[in-house]
Amino acid sequence: MPDSLRKVLFGTLIGALIVGFAWHIAGERAKRAPASMGSPPGASIAGGKPGASAGKPGGGGTDGGPVIPVVATPSRIEHLSLEVEALGTARASESIDVTAKVSNLVTAIRFTEGQQVRKGDVLVELDGAQARADLAVADAALKESASQLQRSRELYETKVLSDQQIEQIESAYSANVARVAAARSRLSDTIIRAPFDGRVGLRRASVGGLVAPGTVITTLDDTSTIKLDFTVPERVVAAMKPGLTLEARSVAYPDRVFEGKVASVDSRVDPNTRSVIVRALVPNGEGLLKPGMFLNVHLSRGTADVLVVPEESLVPEQGDVFVYVVQDGKASKRRIQTGQRAVGTVQVTDGLQAGEIVVTEGTQKLRDGVSVSVTEPTAAPARADAASEGGGPAQ
């Protein structure tokens, strides 16, 4: 048999097999089609009654969708201690870098590192030879002009000098007075004194060294009282009032508690973090706290009856917090404002009323308006309240 004929017969056989296979697949699909496709609209599936499974888990809801089983509990009022935890930074009550006002040579250093100094104490002396010479020249010119002014006034009374001449002599005297004051100021710049009581830091200059304006010679900090700056959320700004007592702890002194009081609250809220800076004053008579220290701040705002929900009911989305509230068998997505958090519960400051049922389990399967069925009794919190009224341990 020729090769060409053999190839034609083989191709025909393959084509027949493909057509037969396709016909078989089409027949199987027709057999598997649901019989209900031919039923008229509205025909019953269970017992001849439309929607017989509505209200049951997995069944159809009143809107024709499925009913999602969830666990829910009512929001409730609890008596909580309103507290604020924050992280703060210690700052000196007064703090400066000791610098020179003019370029000059250091001739003497009158302090030791870490020394406690008083206001007005001499810290550093600079070369004052040129300044003293300038002052001497200015003093001599002033004495001469003062003597000339005195003689000129006597001559003016006898009408020997005119008004213009006596005015010129008086102006020259005033200029010499100003030159003396300037020379004394330049001389005082060669003596660097402590502007307030405090403790000096490390020495950064040596005798004979040239210092320029702005060159840091040492630091001076008044740490008798520490300024403690910390940030709090915008929602608790109203409670931050001067005089409020707080406690601060440092990892350097784990067994010590430093008490202070709120002194002031910043006038602006950070638009990025929605927080505000609060400044407290903490006595530091022992000098244990150092500027720059990191402190944990604990502040109590008293106690109050607040609305709380279980922590697992929260649904955070894009910076907002939502809960699903069960109303008339449906889940309603509600945005809320949260406050203080405790173990297992979160305070709700806005967006929810006491007694409203919130979903605690199954929120990941929900969307706004879907039908739900509560599969667990919602009276568990009431039993817990009754137990506490019956002498249970205080929380």
KEGUTOR-320355 format. One record per residue (C-alpha): residue in one letter; x, y, z. Coordinates in steps of 0.02 Angstrom, whole numbers, padded with zeros to 5 digits, always signed. Layout:
AXYZ...
end
This chain:
M+00000+00000+00000P+00071+00171-00047D+00127+00286+00094S+00011+00427+00040L-00143+00315+00052R-00086+00250+00221K-00073+00429+00288V-00248+00473+00224L-00327+00322+00308F-00236+00359+00472G-00294+00540+00473T-00474+00488+00439L-00468+00367+00586I-00403+00502+00705G-00538+00624+00651A-00673+00495+00681L-00608+00461+00857I-00608+00647+00901V-00787+00672+00839G-00847+00519+00936F-00764+00580+01096A-00843+00753+01080W-01014+00674+01053H-00992+00568+01210I-00946+00720+01317A-01097+00818+01256G-01212+00675+01303E-01141+00660+01478R-01165+00846+01511A-01346+00835+01456K-01376+00693+01579R-01303+00791+01724A-01407+00948+01697P-01522+00983+01850A-01701+00933+01824S-01759+01096+01900M-01704+01191+01745G-01864+01148+01665S-01971+01192+01815P-02072+01351+01815P-02008+01501+01915G-02049+01496+02100A-02063+01306+02110S-02025+01239+02284I-01864+01149+02330A-01907+01091+02504G-02084+01034+02534G-02155+01143+02394K-02137+01304+02494P-02021+01441+02432G-01891+01498+02560A-01920+01353+02677S-01739+01361+02733A-01739+01549+02774G-01678+01590+02948K-01577+01428+02962P-01386+01421+02957G-01334+01395+02778G-01510+01423+02715G-01580+01569+02620G-01614+01734+02704T-01760+01851+02677D-01660+01934+02539G-01628+01769+02453G-01447+01760+02513P-01370+01635+02635V-01388+01650+02823I-01217+01663+02906P-01198+01583+03079V-01108+01700+03200V-01071+01720+03384A-01129+01884+03460T-01140+01970+03627P-01220+02132+03687S-01114+02286+03722R-01117+02328+03907I-01072+02459+04036E-00923+02425+04149H-00842+02522+04289L-00663+02551+04232S-00513+02643+04296L-00471+02768+04160E-00283+02761+04136V-00159+02824+04007E+00005+02739+03966A+00134+02838+03868L+00319+02850+03829G+00409+03010+03876T+00578+03094+03861A+00663+03182+04005R+00726+03358+03975A+00819+03479+04088S+00721+03621+04163E+00851+03739+04089S+00988+03687+03968I+01119+03782+03867D+01281+03758+03773V+01414+03869+03851T+01496+03965+03707A+01603+04119+03678K+01533+04276+03596V+01699+04325+03514S+01851+04238+03444N+01981+04234+03581L+02108+04129+03674V+02060+04033+03831T+02166+04093+03977A+02081+04001+04122I+01947+03869+04153R+01863+03892+04321F+01755+03736+04330T+01775+03549+04343E+01673+03425+04244G+01509+03381+04329Q+01523+03525+04454Q+01367+03605+04525V+01381+03793+04498R+01281+03944+04552K+01213+04085+04446G+01351+04211+04411D+01498+04094+04444V+01644+04117+04325L+01662+03968+04208V+01792+04023+04081E+01910+04172+04062L+01970+04230+03891D+02115+04343+03846G+02061+04519+03898A+02221+04620+03871Q+02158+04707+03713A+01987+04739+03790R+02064+04817+03946A+02175+04929+03839D+02026+04987+03737L+01933+05026+03897A+02079+05129+03963V+02084+05232+03802A+01897+05261+03808D+01906+05312+03992A+02043+05439+03955A+01944+05515+03811L+01791+05525+03922K+01884+05616+04060E+01953+05742+03936S+01784+05775+03858A+01704+05792+04030S+01833+05924+04079Q+01809+06015+03915L+01621+06012+03934Q+01634+06090+04108R+01745+06233+04047S+01634+06260+03894R+01479+06281+04001E+01566+06418+04101L+01613+06508+03940Y+01438+06482+03871E+01365+06573+04021T+01473+06723+03980K+01415+06715+03799V+01588+06674+03735L+01528+06513+03653S+01379+06500+03539D+01237+06374+03553Q+01307+06274+03409Q+01479+06258+03490I+01413+06200+03658E+01302+06071+03570Q+01453+06000+03478I+01551+05984+03641E+01404+05897+03727S+01387+05776+03580A+01572+05732+03590Y+01552+05696+03776S+01401+05582+03744A+01499+05487+03611N+01642+05457+03732V+01519+05391+03863A+01454+05267+03734R+01632+05214+03688V+01669+05176+03870A+01511+05071+03884A+01558+04975+03726A+01735+04944+03790R+01668+04879+03955S+01549+04763+03863R+01692+04691+03760L+01792+04665+03919S+01644+04576+04003D+01634+04460+03851T+01803+04389+03902I+01725+04322+04063I+01597+04182+04037R+01480+04160+04186A+01342+04037+04229P+01172+04114+04186F+01080+04001+04309D+01110+03867+04440G+01153+03701+04364R+01278+03564+04331V+01413+03582+04199G+01452+03441+04079L+01613+03384+03995R+01747+03512+03956R+01777+03534+03769A+01910+03670+03771S+02084+03689+03843V+02186+03834+03910G+02275+03918+03766G+02150+03856+03638L+02065+03975+03518V+01876+03974+03528A+01761+04053+03400P+01584+04118+03421G+01469+03967+03436T+01606+03847+03489V+01539+03739+03631I+01653+03746+03782T+01540+03644+03896T+01356+03620+03937L+01253+03681+04083D+01093+03594+04139D+00974+03631+04280T+00907+03459+04324S+00834+03498+04494T+00667+03479+04406I+00645+03373+04251K+00528+03419+04110L+00446+03258+04052D+00371+03270+03877F+00255+03132+03816T+00117+03114+03686V-00063+03061+03714P-00201+03022+03588E-00318+03160+03536R-00466+03075+03620V-00394+03102+03796V-00338+03283+03772A-00488+03349+03868A-00433+03252+04023M-00254+03319+04019K-00262+03463+04141P-00124+03549+04240G-00102+03472+04411L-00145+03294+04360T-00029+03172+04452L+00073+03044+04356E+00203+02909+04388A+00359+02881+04284R+00480+02735+04279S+00651+02714+04201V+00741+02555+04151A+00894+02627+04239Y+00800+02620+04406P+00672+02479+04391D+00626+02487+04575R+00599+02675+04582V+00439+02770+04544F+00457+02956+04504E+00302+03059+04537G+00261+03219+04446K+00120+03330+04390V+00057+03389+04223A+00115+03568+04193S+00050+03610+04020V-00025+03539+03861D+00033+03589+03687S-00084+03705+03594R-00078+03601+03434V-00124+03423+03386D-00007+03335+03266P-00111+03308+03107N-00010+03153+03059T-00017+03056+03223R-00174+03138+03296S-00083+03158+03461V-00033+03303+03571I+00122+03334+03677V+00097+03347+03865R+00233+03417+03978A+00248+03365+04160L+00368+03423+04296V+00455+03288+04397P+00559+03336+04552N+00737+03270+04536G+00821+03320+04698E+00934+03166+04699G+00989+03199+04520L+00948+03021+04464L+00857+03072+04306K+00964+03136+04162P+00909+03237+04011G+00870+03123+03865M+00814+02976+03972F+00670+02868+03911L+00528+02852+04037N+00367+02751+04046V+00225+02863+04101H+00070+02801+04193L-00070+02925+04221S-00239+02892+04303R-00393+02993+04258G-00504+02917+04393T-00644+02791+04366A-00804+02797+04266D-00943+02689+04194V-00900+02664+04012L-00969+02564+03865V-00861+02415+03816V-00863+02277+03685P-00756+02120+03667E-00591+02153+03583E-00621+02017+03453S-00774+02109+03386L-00668+02250+03313V-00644+02255+03124P-00505+02379+03079E-00508+02448+02902Q-00396+02585+02830G-00369+02673+02995D-00550+02660+03053V-00629+02534+03171F-00795+02447+03136V-00908+02320+03220Y-01052+02217+03151V-01213+02251+03245V-01354+02121+03234Q-01521+02206+03197D-01678+02114+03140G-01579+01960+03091K-01455+02058+02985A-01278+02118+03012S-01256+02306+03005K-01079+02372+02986R-01050+02515+03108R-00900+02631+03125I-00854+02667+03306Q-00729+02769+03406T-00627+02671+03532G-00549+02726+03694Q-00453+02636+03828R-00411+02452+03807A-00414+02323+03944V-00384+02136+03943G-00511+02068+03818T-00617+02226+03809V-00612+02395+03723Q-00698+02555+03773V-00817+02629+03643T-00833+02817+03650D-00946+02844+03500G-01049+02748+03374L-01132+02618+03486Q-01265+02607+03620A-01268+02496+03773G-01358+02331+03743E-01334+02326+03555I-01282+02153+03493V-01108+02147+03414V-01034+02000+03320T-00880+01926+03404E-00849+01773+03293G-00877+01757+03107T-00845+01939+03060Q-00728+01885+02920K-00878+01807+02828L-00994+01956+02845R-01038+02105+02740D-01157+02247+02775G-01339+02191+02766V-01311+02002+02759S-01431+01889+02855V-01359+01808+03011S-01409+01684+03143V-01339+01695+03318T-01281+01520+03364E-01234+01557+03543P-01339+01632+03683T-01301+01815+03717A-01340+01805+03904A-01162+01755+03956P-01113+01933+04007A-01269+01944+04115R-01218+01786+04205A-01046+01858+04234D-01123+02016+04307A-01233+01912+04420A-01082+01814+04480S-00990+01973+04523E-01141+02038+04619G-01143+01875+04715G-00973+01905+04791G-00856+01860+04648P-00679+01927+04648A-00660+02112+04607Q-00579+02152+04440
end
